[in-house]
Amino acid sequence: MRRILFLHEGSEISGIENVLAAIIDHLDRDRFTAVLACPPGPFADRMISRGIEYVRFDFKMRRLK
């Protein structure tokens, strides 16, 4: 089984988190294991409650200027 790491800098729930959750929810769980790395918060809690492996990862992406 292949593991897919989803790296996300947000911890709140808004549009992109809903899209990411939908992508993870529709993975073929017989073929793939989703691993979510993001800061703790409502989004991480939501995905943990769905049985998604979670890795706490506190970071902020730097924006290019």
Predicted model as a PDB file, atoms N, CA, C, CB and O in Angstrom, pLDDT in the B-factor column:
MODEL        1                                                                  
ATOM      1  N   MET A   1       0.849  -1.178   0.000  1.00 89.00           N  
ATOM      2  CA  MET A   1       0.000   0.000   0.000  1.00 89.00           C  
ATOM      3  C   MET A   1       0.895   1.242   0.000  1.00 89.00           C  
ATOM      4  CB  MET A   1      -0.966  -0.002   1.229  1.00 89.00           C  
ATOM      5  O   MET A   1       1.886   1.307   0.728  1.00 89.00           O  
ATOM      6  N   ARG A   2       0.538   2.199  -0.807  1.00 96.00           N  
ATOM      7  CA  ARG A   2       1.308   3.442  -0.897  1.00 96.00           C  
ATOM      8  C   ARG A   2       0.732   4.495   0.039  1.00 96.00           C  
ATOM      9  CB  ARG A   2       1.324   3.967  -2.344  1.00 96.00           C  
ATOM     10  O   ARG A   2      -0.483   4.617   0.198  1.00 96.00           O  
ATOM     11  N   ARG A   3       1.626   5.243   0.647  1.00 97.00           N  
ATOM     12  CA  ARG A   3       1.213   6.335   1.527  1.00 97.00           C  
ATOM     13  C   ARG A   3       1.356   7.651   0.775  1.00 97.00           C  
ATOM     14  CB  ARG A   3       2.055   6.351   2.842  1.00 97.00           C  
ATOM     15  O   ARG A   3       2.352   7.881   0.088  1.00 97.00           O  
ATOM     16  N   ILE A   4       0.353   8.512   0.912  1.00 97.00           N  
ATOM     17  CA  ILE A   4       0.380   9.832   0.289  1.00 97.00           C  
ATOM     18  C   ILE A   4       0.364  10.871   1.401  1.00 97.00           C  
ATOM     19  CB  ILE A   4      -0.829  10.031  -0.694  1.00 97.00           C  
ATOM     20  O   ILE A   4      -0.528  10.873   2.250  1.00 97.00           O  
ATOM     21  N   LEU A   5       1.357  11.751   1.386  1.00 97.00           N  
ATOM     22  CA  LEU A   5       1.450  12.812   2.381  1.00 97.00           C  
ATOM     23  C   LEU A   5       0.771  14.070   1.849  1.00 97.00           C  
ATOM     24  CB  LEU A   5       2.928  13.099   2.746  1.00 97.00           C  
ATOM     25  O   LEU A   5       1.117  14.574   0.781  1.00 97.00           O  
ATOM     26  N   PHE A   6      -0.183  14.559   2.599  1.00 96.00           N  
ATOM     27  CA  PHE A   6      -0.844  15.823   2.296  1.00 96.00           C  
ATOM     28  C   PHE A   6      -0.327  16.844   3.293  1.00 96.00           C  
ATOM     29  CB  PHE A   6      -2.413  15.696   2.358  1.00 96.00           C  
ATOM     30  O   PHE A   6      -0.584  16.740   4.492  1.00 96.00           O  
ATOM     31  N   LEU A   7       0.397  17.824   2.794  1.00 93.00           N  
ATOM     32  CA  LEU A   7       1.011  18.851   3.627  1.00 93.00           C  
ATOM     33  C   LEU A   7       0.196  20.129   3.486  1.00 93.00           C  
ATOM     34  CB  LEU A   7       2.506  19.088   3.231  1.00 93.00           C  
ATOM     35  O   LEU A   7      -0.011  20.628   2.380  1.00 93.00           O  
ATOM     36  N   HIS A   8      -0.267  20.655   4.628  1.00 92.00           N  
ATOM     37  CA  HIS A   8      -1.140  21.829   4.586  1.00 92.00           C  
ATOM     38  C   HIS A   8      -0.779  22.762   5.730  1.00 92.00           C  
ATOM     39  CB  HIS A   8      -2.638  21.418   4.665  1.00 92.00           C  
ATOM     40  O   HIS A   8      -0.555  22.312   6.854  1.00 92.00           O  
ATOM     41  N   GLU A   9      -0.721  24.076   5.447  1.00 89.00           N  
ATOM     42  CA  GLU A   9      -0.310  25.020   6.489  1.00 89.00           C  
ATOM     43  C   GLU A   9      -1.466  25.533   7.330  1.00 89.00           C  
ATOM     44  CB  GLU A   9       0.399  26.182   5.867  1.00 89.00           C  
ATOM     45  O   GLU A   9      -1.229  26.172   8.355  1.00 89.00           O  
ATOM     46  N   GLY A  10      -2.694  25.282   6.940  1.00 87.00           N  
ATOM     47  CA  GLY A  10      -3.843  25.809   7.668  1.00 87.00           C  
ATOM     48  C   GLY A  10      -4.350  24.867   8.736  1.00 87.00           C  
ATOM     49  O   GLY A  10      -4.129  23.657   8.678  1.00 87.00           O  
ATOM     50  N   SER A  11      -5.037  25.444   9.719  1.00 88.00           N  
ATOM     51  CA  SER A  11      -5.617  24.601  10.770  1.00 88.00           C  
ATOM     52  C   SER A  11      -7.111  24.853  10.936  1.00 88.00           C  
ATOM     53  CB  SER A  11      -4.903  24.845  12.096  1.00 88.00           C  
ATOM     54  O   SER A  11      -7.799  24.095  11.620  1.00 88.00           O  
ATOM     55  N   GLU A  12      -7.608  25.902  10.320  1.00 90.00           N  
ATOM     56  CA  GLU A  12      -9.045  26.196  10.368  1.00 90.00           C  
ATOM     57  C   GLU A  12      -9.734  25.495   9.201  1.00 90.00           C  
ATOM     58  CB  GLU A  12      -9.310  27.739  10.321  1.00 90.00           C  
ATOM     59  O   GLU A  12      -9.066  24.932   8.333  1.00 90.00           O  
ATOM     60  N   ILE A  13     -11.054  25.526   9.176  1.00 93.00           N  
ATOM     61  CA  ILE A  13     -11.794  24.891   8.091  1.00 93.00           C  
ATOM     62  C   ILE A  13     -12.432  25.969   7.226  1.00 93.00           C  
ATOM     63  CB  ILE A  13     -12.871  23.917   8.644  1.00 93.00           C  
ATOM     64  O   ILE A  13     -13.227  26.785   7.694  1.00 93.00           O  
ATOM     65  N   SER A  14     -12.059  25.947   5.953  1.00 92.00           N  
ATOM     66  CA  SER A  14     -12.664  26.835   4.968  1.00 92.00           C  
ATOM     67  C   SER A  14     -12.700  26.083   3.639  1.00 92.00           C  
ATOM     68  CB  SER A  14     -11.868  28.194   4.842  1.00 92.00           C  
ATOM     69  O   SER A  14     -12.679  24.852   3.630  1.00 92.00           O  
ATOM     70  N   GLY A  15     -12.753  26.788   2.542  1.00 94.00           N  
ATOM     71  CA  GLY A  15     -12.937  26.161   1.241  1.00 94.00           C  
ATOM     72  C   GLY A  15     -11.881  25.145   0.862  1.00 94.00           C  
ATOM     73  O   GLY A  15     -12.214  24.021   0.487  1.00 94.00           O  
ATOM     74  N   ILE A  16     -10.602  25.521   0.953  1.00 94.00           N  
ATOM     75  CA  ILE A  16      -9.549  24.610   0.520  1.00 94.00           C  
ATOM     76  C   ILE A  16      -9.489  23.369   1.406  1.00 94.00           C  
ATOM     77  CB  ILE A  16      -8.200  25.322   0.524  1.00 94.00           C  
ATOM     78  O   ILE A  16      -9.182  22.278   0.925  1.00 94.00           O  
ATOM     79  N   GLU A  17      -9.777  23.527   2.681  1.00 95.00           N  
ATOM     80  CA  GLU A  17      -9.786  22.365   3.580  1.00 95.00           C  
ATOM     81  C   GLU A  17     -10.909  21.403   3.207  1.00 95.00           C  
ATOM     82  CB  GLU A  17      -9.942  22.816   5.048  1.00 95.00           C  
ATOM     83  O   GLU A  17     -10.738  20.187   3.288  1.00 95.00           O  
ATOM     84  N   ASN A  18     -12.049  21.940   2.801  1.00 96.00           N  
ATOM     85  CA  ASN A  18     -13.149  21.073   2.355  1.00 96.00           C  
ATOM     86  C   ASN A  18     -12.776  20.318   1.091  1.00 96.00           C  
ATOM     87  CB  ASN A  18     -14.418  21.895   2.113  1.00 96.00           C  
ATOM     88  O   ASN A  18     -13.126  19.148   0.943  1.00 96.00           O  
ATOM     89  N   VAL A  19     -12.069  20.974   0.178  1.00 97.00           N  
ATOM     90  CA  VAL A  19     -11.622  20.311  -1.046  1.00 97.00           C  
ATOM     91  C   VAL A  19     -10.603  19.221  -0.713  1.00 97.00           C  
ATOM     92  CB  VAL A  19     -11.012  21.337  -2.032  1.00 97.00           C  
ATOM     93  O   VAL A  19     -10.691  18.106  -1.226  1.00 97.00           O  
ATOM     94  N   LEU A  20      -9.639  19.545   0.144  1.00 96.00           N  
ATOM     95  CA  LEU A  20      -8.635  18.566   0.545  1.00 96.00           C  
ATOM     96  C   LEU A  20      -9.281  17.371   1.241  1.00 96.00           C  
ATOM     97  CB  LEU A  20      -7.597  19.214   1.464  1.00 96.00           C  
ATOM     98  O   LEU A  20      -8.897  16.228   0.996  1.00 96.00           O  
ATOM     99  N   ALA A  21     -10.245  17.626   2.096  1.00 96.00           N  
ATOM    100  CA  ALA A  21     -10.960  16.527   2.773  1.00 96.00           C  
ATOM    101  C   ALA A  21     -11.680  15.645   1.753  1.00 96.00           C  
ATOM    102  CB  ALA A  21     -11.979  17.090   3.803  1.00 96.00           C  
ATOM    103  O   ALA A  21     -11.688  14.422   1.894  1.00 96.00           O  
ATOM    104  N   ALA A  22     -12.279  16.246   0.737  1.00 97.00           N  
ATOM    105  CA  ALA A  22     -12.984  15.471  -0.296  1.00 97.00           C  
ATOM    106  C   ALA A  22     -12.002  14.601  -1.083  1.00 97.00           C  
ATOM    107  CB  ALA A  22     -13.747  16.415  -1.259  1.00 97.00           C  
ATOM    108  O   ALA A  22     -12.304  13.450  -1.397  1.00 97.00           O  
ATOM    109  N   ILE A  23     -10.832  15.150  -1.399  1.00 97.00           N  
ATOM    110  CA  ILE A  23      -9.818  14.362  -2.116  1.00 97.00           C  
ATOM    111  C   ILE A  23      -9.393  13.171  -1.272  1.00 97.00           C  
ATOM    112  CB  ILE A  23      -8.586  15.235  -2.472  1.00 97.00           C  
ATOM    113  O   ILE A  23      -9.320  12.046  -1.765  1.00 97.00           O  
ATOM    114  N   ILE A  24      -9.113  13.422   0.001  1.00 96.00           N  
ATOM    115  CA  ILE A  24      -8.692  12.338   0.894  1.00 96.00           C  
ATOM    116  C   ILE A  24      -9.811  11.315   1.068  1.00 96.00           C  
ATOM    117  CB  ILE A  24      -8.271  12.899   2.265  1.00 96.00           C  
ATOM    118  O   ILE A  24      -9.556  10.111   1.053  1.00 96.00           O  
ATOM    119  N   ASP A  25     -11.039  11.781   1.231  1.00 95.00           N  
ATOM    120  CA  ASP A  25     -12.173  10.870   1.417  1.00 95.00           C  
ATOM    121  C   ASP A  25     -12.393   9.944   0.222  1.00 95.00           C  
ATOM    122  CB  ASP A  25     -13.432  11.667   1.674  1.00 95.00           C  
ATOM    123  O   ASP A  25     -12.895   8.831   0.377  1.00 95.00           O  
ATOM    124  N   HIS A  26     -12.016  10.406  -0.966  1.00 96.00           N  
ATOM    125  CA  HIS A  26     -12.279   9.616  -2.172  1.00 96.00           C  
ATOM    126  C   HIS A  26     -11.079   8.790  -2.641  1.00 96.00           C  
ATOM    127  CB  HIS A  26     -12.712  10.528  -3.284  1.00 96.00           C  
ATOM    128  O   HIS A  26     -11.119   8.191  -3.715  1.00 96.00           O  
ATOM    129  N   LEU A  27     -10.025   8.758  -1.846  1.00 96.00           N  
ATOM    130  CA  LEU A  27      -8.903   7.881  -2.187  1.00 96.00           C  
ATOM    131  C   LEU A  27      -9.330   6.426  -2.062  1.00 96.00           C  
ATOM    132  CB  LEU A  27      -7.682   8.166  -1.279  1.00 96.00           C  
ATOM    133  O   LEU A  27     -10.144   6.081  -1.206  1.00 96.00           O  
ATOM    134  N   ASP A  28      -8.789   5.592  -2.904  1.00 96.00           N  
ATOM    135  CA  ASP A  28      -9.021   4.145  -2.808  1.00 96.00           C  
ATOM    136  C   ASP A  28      -8.210   3.636  -1.613  1.00 96.00           C  
ATOM    137  CB  ASP A  28      -8.612   3.391  -4.152  1.00 96.00           C  
ATOM    138  O   ASP A  28      -6.991   3.490  -1.701  1.00 96.00           O  
ATOM    139  N   ARG A  29      -8.880   3.374  -0.521  1.00 93.00           N  
ATOM    140  CA  ARG A  29      -8.173   2.984   0.720  1.00 93.00           C  
ATOM    141  C   ARG A  29      -7.585   1.585   0.655  1.00 93.00           C  
ATOM    142  CB  ARG A  29      -9.114   3.066   1.901  1.00 93.00           C  
ATOM    143  O   ARG A  29      -6.819   1.196   1.537  1.00 93.00           O  
ATOM    144  N   ASP A  30      -7.933   0.824  -0.378  1.00 95.00           N  
ATOM    145  CA  ASP A  30      -7.287  -0.476  -0.583  1.00 95.00           C  
ATOM    146  C   ASP A  30      -5.903  -0.296  -1.210  1.00 95.00           C  
ATOM    147  CB  ASP A  30      -8.165  -1.384  -1.477  1.00 95.00           C  
ATOM    148  O   ASP A  30      -5.048  -1.176  -1.102  1.00 95.00           O  
ATOM    149  N   ARG A  31      -5.688   0.839  -1.860  1.00 97.00           N  
ATOM    150  CA  ARG A  31      -4.426   1.090  -2.547  1.00 97.00           C  
ATOM    151  C   ARG A  31      -3.563   2.161  -1.885  1.00 97.00           C  
ATOM    152  CB  ARG A  31      -4.700   1.485  -3.955  1.00 97.00           C  
ATOM    153  O   ARG A  31      -2.338   2.135  -2.004  1.00 97.00           O  
ATOM    154  N   PHE A  32      -4.211   3.116  -1.180  1.00 97.00           N  
ATOM    155  CA  PHE A  32      -3.490   4.268  -0.649  1.00 97.00           C  
ATOM    156  C   PHE A  32      -3.848   4.535   0.814  1.00 97.00           C  
ATOM    157  CB  PHE A  32      -3.786   5.503  -1.491  1.00 97.00           C  
ATOM    158  O   PHE A  32      -4.974   4.307   1.256  1.00 97.00           O  
ATOM    159  N   THR A  33      -2.855   5.021   1.539  1.00 97.00           N  
ATOM    160  CA  THR A  33      -3.069   5.501   2.893  1.00 97.00           C  
ATOM    161  C   THR A  33      -2.752   6.989   2.913  1.00 97.00           C  
ATOM    162  CB  THR A  33      -2.194   4.717   3.927  1.00 97.00           C  
ATOM    163  O   THR A  33      -1.650   7.392   2.541  1.00 97.00           O  
ATOM    164  N   ALA A  34      -3.699   7.802   3.341  1.00 97.00           N  
ATOM    165  CA  ALA A  34      -3.479   9.248   3.427  1.00 97.00           C  
ATOM    166  C   ALA A  34      -2.827   9.588   4.752  1.00 97.00           C  
ATOM    167  CB  ALA A  34      -4.806  10.023   3.266  1.00 97.00           C  
ATOM    168  O   ALA A  34      -3.189   9.044   5.796  1.00 97.00           O  
ATOM    169  N   VAL A  35      -1.862  10.493   4.699  1.00 98.00           N  
ATOM    170  CA  VAL A  35      -1.209  11.015   5.895  1.00 98.00           C  
ATOM    171  C   VAL A  35      -1.303  12.531   5.797  1.00 98.00           C  
ATOM    172  CB  VAL A  35       0.299  10.520   6.022  1.00 98.00           C  
ATOM    173  O   VAL A  35      -0.848  13.125   4.819  1.00 98.00           O  
ATOM    174  N   LEU A  36      -1.888  13.149   6.800  1.00 97.00           N  
ATOM    175  CA  LEU A  36      -2.050  14.594   6.812  1.00 97.00           C  
ATOM    176  C   LEU A  36      -1.046  15.212   7.772  1.00 97.00           C  
ATOM    177  CB  LEU A  36      -3.489  14.984   7.202  1.00 97.00           C  
ATOM    178  O   LEU A  36      -0.973  14.824   8.939  1.00 97.00           O  
ATOM    179  N   ALA A  37      -0.273  16.174   7.280  1.00 96.00           N  
ATOM    180  CA  ALA A  37       0.652  16.933   8.113  1.00 96.00           C  
ATOM    181  C   ALA A  37       0.208  18.387   8.093  1.00 96.00           C  
ATOM    182  CB  ALA A  37       2.132  16.783   7.618  1.00 96.00           C  
ATOM    183  O   ALA A  37       0.228  19.043   7.052  1.00 96.00           O  
ATOM    184  N   CYS A  38      -0.195  18.882   9.262  1.00 95.00           N  
ATOM    185  CA  CYS A  38      -0.648  20.267   9.380  1.00 95.00           C  
ATOM    186  C   CYS A  38      -0.631  20.670  10.849  1.00 95.00           C  
ATOM    187  CB  CYS A  38      -2.073  20.448   8.772  1.00 95.00           C  
ATOM    188  O   CYS A  38      -0.460  19.821  11.724  1.00 95.00           O  
ATOM    189  N   PRO A  39      -0.809  21.967  11.125  1.00 94.00           N  
ATOM    190  CA  PRO A  39      -0.868  22.398  12.518  1.00 94.00           C  
ATOM    191  C   PRO A  39      -2.124  21.837  13.206  1.00 94.00           C  
ATOM    192  CB  PRO A  39      -0.851  23.941  12.602  1.00 94.00           C  
ATOM    193  O   PRO A  39      -3.106  21.520  12.535  1.00 94.00           O  
ATOM    194  N   PRO A  40      -2.094  21.715  14.527  1.00 96.00           N  
ATOM    195  CA  PRO A  40      -3.286  21.255  15.236  1.00 96.00           C  
ATOM    196  C   PRO A  40      -4.413  22.277  15.117  1.00 96.00           C  
ATOM    197  CB  PRO A  40      -2.964  20.991  16.715  1.00 96.00           C  
ATOM    198  O   PRO A  40      -4.166  23.477  15.000  1.00 96.00           O  
ATOM    199  N   GLY A  41      -5.641  21.792  15.147  1.00 95.00           N  
ATOM    200  CA  GLY A  41      -6.794  22.679  15.056  1.00 95.00           C  
ATOM    201  C   GLY A  41      -8.002  21.926  14.540  1.00 95.00           C  
ATOM    202  O   GLY A  41      -7.984  20.698  14.461  1.00 95.00           O  
ATOM    203  N   PRO A  42      -9.051  22.651  14.187  1.00 97.00           N  
ATOM    204  CA  PRO A  42     -10.299  22.015  13.755  1.00 97.00           C  
ATOM    205  C   PRO A  42     -10.149  21.096  12.537  1.00 97.00           C  
ATOM    206  CB  PRO A  42     -11.309  23.073  13.444  1.00 97.00           C  
ATOM    207  O   PRO A  42     -10.783  20.043  12.476  1.00 97.00           O  
ATOM    208  N   PHE A  43      -9.319  21.487  11.575  1.00 96.00           N  
ATOM    209  CA  PHE A  43      -9.164  20.646  10.385  1.00 96.00           C  
ATOM    210  C   PHE A  43      -8.492  19.327  10.740  1.00 96.00           C  
ATOM    211  CB  PHE A  43      -8.352  21.380   9.307  1.00 96.00           C  
ATOM    212  O   PHE A  43      -8.942  18.266  10.306  1.00 96.00           O  
ATOM    213  N   ALA A  44      -7.423  19.382  11.524  1.00 97.00           N  
ATOM    214  CA  ALA A  44      -6.748  18.156  11.955  1.00 97.00           C  
ATOM    215  C   ALA A  44      -7.708  17.278  12.749  1.00 97.00           C  
ATOM    216  CB  ALA A  44      -5.499  18.489  12.803  1.00 97.00           C  
ATOM    217  O   ALA A  44      -7.758  16.066  12.537  1.00 97.00           O  
ATOM    218  N   ASP A  45      -8.470  17.878  13.661  1.00 97.00           N  
ATOM    219  CA  ASP A  45      -9.430  17.111  14.462  1.00 97.00           C  
ATOM    220  C   ASP A  45     -10.461  16.413  13.578  1.00 97.00           C  
ATOM    221  CB  ASP A  45     -10.138  18.030  15.466  1.00 97.00           C  
ATOM    222  O   ASP A  45     -10.814  15.257  13.809  1.00 97.00           O  
ATOM    223  N   ARG A  46     -10.936  17.130  12.566  1.00 96.00           N  
ATOM    224  CA  ARG A  46     -11.925  16.565  11.632  1.00 96.00           C  
ATOM    225  C   ARG A  46     -11.361  15.351  10.907  1.00 96.00           C  
ATOM    226  CB  ARG A  46     -12.370  17.626  10.607  1.00 96.00           C  
ATOM    227  O   ARG A  46     -12.038  14.330  10.781  1.00 96.00           O  
ATOM    228  N   MET A  47     -10.117  15.460  10.428  1.00 96.00           N  
ATOM    229  CA  MET A  47      -9.530  14.362   9.671  1.00 96.00           C  
ATOM    230  C   MET A  47      -9.158  13.193  10.581  1.00 96.00           C  
ATOM    231  CB  MET A  47      -8.300  14.846   8.911  1.00 96.00           C  
ATOM    232  O   MET A  47      -9.276  12.037  10.175  1.00 96.00           O  
ATOM    233  N   ILE A  48      -8.717  13.473  11.788  1.00 97.00           N  
ATOM    234  CA  ILE A  48      -8.421  12.403  12.745  1.00 97.00           C  
ATOM    235  C   ILE A  48      -9.696  11.620  13.042  1.00 97.00           C  
ATOM    236  CB  ILE A  48      -7.815  12.982  14.058  1.00 97.00           C  
ATOM    237  O   ILE A  48      -9.668  10.392  13.125  1.00 97.00           O  
ATOM    238  N   SER A  49     -10.816  12.331  13.202  1.00 97.00           N  
ATOM    239  CA  SER A  49     -12.080  11.650  13.499  1.00 97.00           C  
ATOM    240  C   SER A  49     -12.535  10.772  12.334  1.00 97.00           C  
ATOM    241  CB  SER A  49     -13.167  12.675  13.830  1.00 97.00           C  
ATOM    242  O   SER A  49     -13.344   9.864  12.523  1.00 97.00           O  
ATOM    243  N   ARG A  50     -12.025  11.032  11.143  1.00 95.00           N  
ATOM    244  CA  ARG A  50     -12.339  10.206   9.967  1.00 95.00           C  
ATOM    245  C   ARG A  50     -11.347   9.062   9.787  1.00 95.00           C  
ATOM    246  CB  ARG A  50     -12.355  11.068   8.710  1.00 95.00           C  
ATOM    247  O   ARG A  50     -11.432   8.309   8.816  1.00 95.00           O  
ATOM    248  N   GLY A  51     -10.415   8.932  10.715  1.00 95.00           N  
ATOM    249  CA  GLY A  51      -9.461   7.824  10.657  1.00 95.00           C  
ATOM    250  C   GLY A  51      -8.222   8.104   9.821  1.00 95.00           C  
ATOM    251  O   GLY A  51      -7.502   7.173   9.460  1.00 95.00           O  
ATOM    252  N   ILE A  52      -7.963   9.361   9.508  1.00 97.00           N  
ATOM    253  CA  ILE A  52      -6.795   9.719   8.716  1.00 97.00           C  
ATOM    254  C   ILE A  52      -5.583   9.860   9.635  1.00 97.00           C  
ATOM    255  CB  ILE A  52      -7.043  11.031   7.926  1.00 97.00           C  
ATOM    256  O   ILE A  52      -5.663  10.485  10.692  1.00 97.00           O  
ATOM    257  N   GLU A  53      -4.467   9.275   9.222  1.00 97.00           N  
ATOM    258  CA  GLU A  53      -3.237   9.396  10.005  1.00 97.00           C  
ATOM    259  C   GLU A  53      -2.805  10.856  10.027  1.00 97.00           C  
ATOM    260  CB  GLU A  53      -2.108   8.493   9.422  1.00 97.00           C  
ATOM    261  O   GLU A  53      -2.809  11.527   8.994  1.00 97.00           O  
ATOM    262  N   TYR A  54      -2.435  11.343  11.197  1.00 97.00           N  
ATOM    263  CA  TYR A  54      -2.106  12.760  11.377  1.00 97.00           C  
ATOM    264  C   TYR A  54      -0.704  12.914  11.946  1.00 97.00           C  
ATOM    265  CB  TYR A  54      -3.130  13.444  12.301  1.00 97.00           C  
ATOM    266  O   TYR A  54      -0.305  12.191  12.858  1.00 97.00           O  
ATOM    267  N   VAL A  55       0.042  13.874  11.389  1.00 97.00           N  
ATOM    268  CA  VAL A  55       1.357  14.243  11.899  1.00 97.00           C  
ATOM    269  C   VAL A  55       1.320  15.739  12.195  1.00 97.00           C  
ATOM    270  CB  VAL A  55       2.505  13.882  10.874  1.00 97.00           C  
ATOM    271  O   VAL A  55       1.056  16.549  11.307  1.00 97.00           O  
ATOM    272  N   ARG A  56       1.582  16.094  13.434  1.00 96.00           N  
ATOM    273  CA  ARG A  56       1.604  17.521  13.784  1.00 96.00           C  
ATOM    274  C   ARG A  56       2.807  18.160  13.108  1.00 96.00           C  
ATOM    275  CB  ARG A  56       1.659  17.733  15.342  1.00 96.00           C  
ATOM    276  O   ARG A  56       3.937  17.683  13.216  1.00 96.00           O  
ATOM    277  N   PHE A  57       2.529  19.253  12.406  1.00 92.00           N  
ATOM    278  CA  PHE A  57       3.583  19.936  11.664  1.00 92.00           C  
ATOM    279  C   PHE A  57       3.289  21.423  11.715  1.00 92.00           C  
ATOM    280  CB  PHE A  57       3.677  19.425  10.186  1.00 92.00           C  
ATOM    281  O   PHE A  57       2.451  21.917  10.961  1.00 92.00           O  
ATOM    282  N   ASP A  58       3.971  22.140  12.595  1.00 86.00           N  
ATOM    283  CA  ASP A  58       3.785  23.585  12.741  1.00 86.00           C  
ATOM    284  C   ASP A  58       4.759  24.311  11.822  1.00 86.00           C  
ATOM    285  CB  ASP A  58       3.988  24.030  14.219  1.00 86.00           C  
ATOM    286  O   ASP A  58       5.975  24.206  11.979  1.00 86.00           O  
ATOM    287  N   PHE A  59       4.226  25.026  10.892  1.00 76.00           N  
ATOM    288  CA  PHE A  59       5.067  25.795   9.992  1.00 76.00           C  
ATOM    289  C   PHE A  59       4.244  26.890   9.332  1.00 76.00           C  
ATOM    290  CB  PHE A  59       5.711  24.885   8.932  1.00 76.00           C  
ATOM    291  O   PHE A  59       3.014  26.870   9.364  1.00 76.00           O  
ATOM    292  N   LYS A  60       4.924  27.819   8.751  1.00 70.00           N  
ATOM    293  CA  LYS A  60       4.291  28.862   7.939  1.00 70.00           C  
ATOM    294  C   LYS A  60       5.057  28.924   6.632  1.00 70.00           C  
ATOM    295  CB  LYS A  60       4.282  30.265   8.672  1.00 70.00           C  
ATOM    296  O   LYS A  60       6.283  29.029   6.624  1.00 70.00           O  
ATOM    297  N   MET A  61       4.344  28.859   5.551  1.00 67.00           N  
ATOM    298  CA  MET A  61       4.993  28.959   4.241  1.00 67.00           C  
ATOM    299  C   MET A  61       5.368  30.407   3.979  1.00 67.00           C  
ATOM    300  CB  MET A  61       4.068  28.421   3.113  1.00 67.00           C  
ATOM    301  O   MET A  61       4.611  31.323   4.301  1.00 67.00           O  
ATOM    302  N   ARG A  62       6.510  30.602   3.409  1.00 71.00           N  
ATOM    303  CA  ARG A  62       6.942  31.946   3.040  1.00 71.00           C  
ATOM    304  C   ARG A  62       6.357  32.286   1.686  1.00 71.00           C  
ATOM    305  CB  ARG A  62       8.491  32.060   3.020  1.00 71.00           C  
ATOM    306  O   ARG A  62       6.416  31.474   0.762  1.00 71.00           O  
ATOM    307  N   ARG A  63       5.814  33.432   1.563  1.00 71.00           N  
ATOM    308  CA  ARG A  63       5.239  33.900   0.299  1.00 71.00           C  
ATOM    309  C   ARG A  63       6.331  34.524  -0.561  1.00 71.00           C  
ATOM    310  CB  ARG A  63       4.097  34.921   0.553  1.00 71.00           C  
ATOM    311  O   ARG A  63       7.183  35.260  -0.062  1.00 71.00           O  
ATOM    312  N   LEU A  64       6.300  34.228  -1.835  1.00 66.00           N  
ATOM    313  CA  LEU A  64       7.229  34.856  -2.775  1.00 66.00           C  
ATOM    314  C   LEU A  64       6.739  36.249  -3.100  1.00 66.00           C  
ATOM    315  CB  LEU A  64       7.378  34.015  -4.066  1.00 66.00           C  
ATOM    316  O   LEU A  64       5.538  36.472  -3.253  1.00 66.00           O  
ATOM    317  N   LYS A  65       7.649  37.173  -3.205  1.00 69.00           N  
ATOM    318  CA  LYS A  65       7.270  38.555  -3.517  1.00 69.00           C  
ATOM    319  C   LYS A  65       7.630  38.892  -4.940  1.00 69.00           C  
ATOM    320  CB  LYS A  65       7.946  39.537  -2.560  1.00 69.00           C  
ATOM    321  O   LYS A  65       7.389  40.012  -5.389  1.00 69.00           O  
TER     322      LYS A  65                                                      
ENDMDL                                                                          
END                                                                             
